[in-house]
Amino acid sequence: MKNRHLFKAFILFITLSSTYSGHAQKDPKVVFGEPSASELAPMEYPKDSTAAAVVLYEKGYTKLKLIDHTYLSLVTEIHRKIKVLDANAYGDGIEKIYLYSPNNDRQKVTHLKAITHNGDFKVYLNSDAVFTKDIGESWKSVSFTFPNIKDQSLLEYTYQLESPYISWLQWDFQGEYPKLYSEYVTEILGNYDYSIGLRGNLEFDSHDYYIKKNCFSLEGYGDAGDCYYHQYIMKDIPAFKEEDNMLSKENYISQIRYELRESMDLQGRKERYTKDWKDIEKDVRYDMDIGKELNNEGFFTRNLPESLYSISDPLEKAKAIYYYIQKKITWNGYYHVFSNCDVKKAFENGSGSVAEINAALVSALQSANLDAYLSLSATKDFSIPTQIYPVIREFNYATAFLKIGADSYFLDATEKNTPFGLIPDRALNYTARIMDFKNGSYWQPIVPTQKTQLYFSTQTTLDEQGVLKGTTNQVFSGYYGTTIRNIVKNGSLEKYLDYKTKEYEISDFTYENLNDLEQPIKERFNVEKEMDEINGDYYVYPFFMLGYPEENPFKMEKRDYPVDFGYPFVINYLMAIDLAPSQSVSYLPPSKAFKLPDNMGACNVAFSESNGKINLRFNIQINETHFAPELYPTLKEFFAQVVKSKTNEPIIIHQN
C-alpha cells in the first residue's frame, strides 16, 4: 500500500467575504482570579491516567487594534486554567510563550498575570520572575514559573499577545495535556479577507459566526466598520502524545489557521497577500537575498580551481564541486534562508549560513554548466509546507537540487561528514519546492537515494569457562556512516567505546575510511563476554552487540498520525560460535520470519548448528520511509516480534 495520501490535509476553507449568519454561544462566566468551587476541588481524570495535568479552561480572543495611535496589530487575549494532578510528573512549573521575532518586527507579551491556587490560598507571580530569551534566528520565548505547585493545584494565567503579522494567526486546540474546554474567538474587520483552515482530525463542538456591526473605528475616518465574528469551541480534547519516528507535531495537532488573502485600506485600495508560485518565484529571484545570491557564476568560475571544470564526467564533476564547497565553507549554525545572505563573503571568510553555503553550491554547479537549482523546504521540526497555496514563511531551509540525465540529487554541503547525495536528517521533511526560474517551480519528494545499512560479522569461540571471544567487523553506510563519523571526528570516540563496553569488553579497536565519504566506514575490534551459567549449562544471548531495537518504539494503543523513519534501512547481524570439544547444544531457538504488507519491511532470524559450530543470521529491513496511521497496529506488532526474537530465548550450551 503506497502512502500517496499520507499527509492529507484536514482543511476547511472559509472565505470571509462570503455572507454569514449565525449566533455566537454565550461564553461561560469566567473571571480571572475567581475559580469555581469545582475547579478548586480535588479531581481525577480517568480518560488519561498518565496525564500530569488537565487544562480545565482556555480561551483566546483575537481583535484588530490600533497600537499607540500608529500601527494596526492583532491582539489576542489569552486566559488558561490548568489543574495539576501529579506535581512531580508536571515538572518545574515553567510556562513558555513563543514569539515570532524576525528583524525588528516582533510579537510582544503584555499584561501577564499568573496565580497558583491551593484551595482558597493564592500565590501570585512576581513580575521579576518573567524572563525573555532568544531561542533561534526568528524566535524568542517568554517564560515564567508558577510558585508553590502541589498535587491538585490550580494554575491560572492570562496575558495579551500583540502581533504585527496580520497576515496569519493560529490557535492550537490540542496540546501536551488533555483539555476539557478550549475556545477561540476572532473579531476581524471586514476589510480583511482570510482563508481559514482546520488542521488535525478533531472536529468543533460548535462553530458560530455573525457580522458584528460597528466594531472598529479610527478617529477621522468616518463611520465604524463591521467585523466578522467567529467562535470555535472544542471539548474533551485528548492530549497530543509524541512518539518515536514522527515529524513535527505541527503537522498533526488540531489547530485553526488564518491566512490573509486580501485586504482593502480605508481609501478602497486592495492588496493581495495570497500569491501564486509565479509571484513567489519573482519575489525570491529579485527581492530576496538568497535569489540575488544565485547570480554568482562568474565569481565561482574565477575562484574555483580549474581542475574541477576539467572533469569530463558530469557526476564526478558535481561530486568534486560539492566536496570543495563542503570543505571550503563551514556552517555557522544559522539558516538565514530569506535574509542576511552574502555568498561571496561566506566563501571568502570560510563560514556561512545554510542559505549561503547551499546558494554557493548552486552557483558553483551552474558555473560548471550543470543543471542545478535552489530548493526550498522545511526542517523536520517545522510543519510540512502546504501545497495548496504558497506560504513563504513555512519554508525555513534551502538545499541544492541537481539533475544529471534521468537522475536527480538533493545536495547539502553544510555538514562535513555527509557524502554527496545525502542531506542531513533534519532536512528529510517529505517534500521541497524546486525553484526553476526559467520553466516554473515544482514540488519534488525528498527521497534518500543512498542505502543506509549496518552490517555485523562476528567470529567467536566459547571456551570451557563460558567466555565468548572473537573478532567483530562492522560496516556503516548512508546515515549510519555519517553518525559514526560525527562521533569519531567530534572527539567522542571514548564515549562511543564506553557505550559499547557496557555489555562486553572490546580491544584492538580500529576503523577505516573515516575521511573517504564515498566509502562506508568500517570498524574492527576483538570482543569478549562471559556467559551466564546455570546448573552447568551456559546461556548465550547472542544479540548482546546489536542495540537496535532494544525495545518496541511504538507503545501507544492507537496513533492518528503517520510513522516516519526518515530513510529506509537494513541491518544484518551475523555471528558464528565455535564450541569447545566438551560442549554440545542443548537448545537452539527456532528460526523465525515475519513481514510487513506490500514489501514494506521484513525480519528474518535463522539459527543453525553443525559439527560444533553455531551460525546465527538476523536481518531487519524497512523499505518505506512513511507509514500511514492505519498501518500503525501492524507496525507495532512487527516491532514487538522483532524485539522478542532478539531478547527472549538464549542458546543453551551443555558443558559435558
Number of C-alpha atoms within 10 A of each C-alpha: 10 11 13 9 8 14 16 10 17 14 15 12 12 14 13 20 14 8 9 13 11 12 13 16 13 7 9 7 5 12 9 14 17 10 16 10 10 8 19 16 13 15 13 14 13 8 10 14 9 12 20 20 26 24 24 20 20 20 22 23 18 23 20 20 19 15 13 7 9 7 9 16 18 23 25 23 19 18 22 19 25 22 26 25 23 17 17 13 13 16 10 12 16 11 14 15 14 18 22 17 19 14 9 6 11 16 20 18 19 12 9 16 17 24 22 23 25 18 15 8 8 16 15 16 18 14 11 7 11 14 12 15 12 13 11 13 14 13 15 21 19 16 15 21 17 20 20 14 22 16 17 22 24 27 24 25 21 21 18 19 21 23 23 17 15 15 18 17 16 15 19 16 28 21 17 15 19 25 24 15 19 24 24 23 22 20 22 25 25 20 19 20 24 24 18 21 18 22 22 21 14 16 15 14 13 13 18 16 19 17 20 17 13 12 18 19 15 13 8 6 10 9 11 14 18 18 23 23 24 21 21 22 18 20 18 14 20 19 18 17 14 14 14 12 15 18 25 16 18 15 21 21 22 23 19 19 16 19 18 19 19 18 19 14 10 12 7 9 8 13 12 11 15 18 14 12 18 13 11 18 18 13 13 18 17 13 13 16 21 26 21 16 21 21 17 18 19 12 15 19 18 10 12 15 12 10 9 17 18 10 14 9 8 17 16 12 18 25 17 18 21 24 17 17 21 23 15 17 24 21 20 14 12 13 21 20 23 19 13 14 24 19 28 17 12 20 19 12 12 16 19 27 23 26 32 32 32 31 31 31 31 30 26 27 27 22 21 20 12 18 17 27 25 27 26 23 27 23 22 18 15 20 17 21 24 15 12 9 11 18 18 16 9 16 21 19 21 29 28 26 27 24 15 13 9 5 9 14 19 23 26 29 31 26 18 20 23 24 25 20 20 23 23 18 13 13 22 23 23 21 20 27 23 22 24 15 15 7 7 11 18 12 14 15 11 19 17 20 16 16 15 19 19 20 16 20 17 21 18 22 19 22 16 15 12 22 16 22 21 19 17 20 17 18 20 22 23 25 26 18 25 23 14 21 22 18 15 15 13 9 10 14 15 11 12 13 14 14 11 15 16 8 13 15 16 20 13 9 12 11 14 13 14 19 12 11 19 13 16 21 22 18 18 20 17 18 21 19 18 18 17 14 16 10 7 12 19 25 20 21 16 19 17 13 16 14 10 13 12 12 14 18 15 19 13 12 8 12 19 14 22 21 22 19 18 23 21 22 22 18 18 19 19 19 19 19 20 21 22 16 12 11 18 18 18 13 13 15 15 11 14 14 15 14 17 17 12 10 12 18 19 18 22 17 19 15 16 14 15 9 9 14 16 19 15 18 17 23 18 21 19 18 17 18 18 22 19 19 16 13 15 20 15 14 22 18 14 19 18 17 17 26 17 14 20 20 14 10 16 16 17 20 21 18 20 10
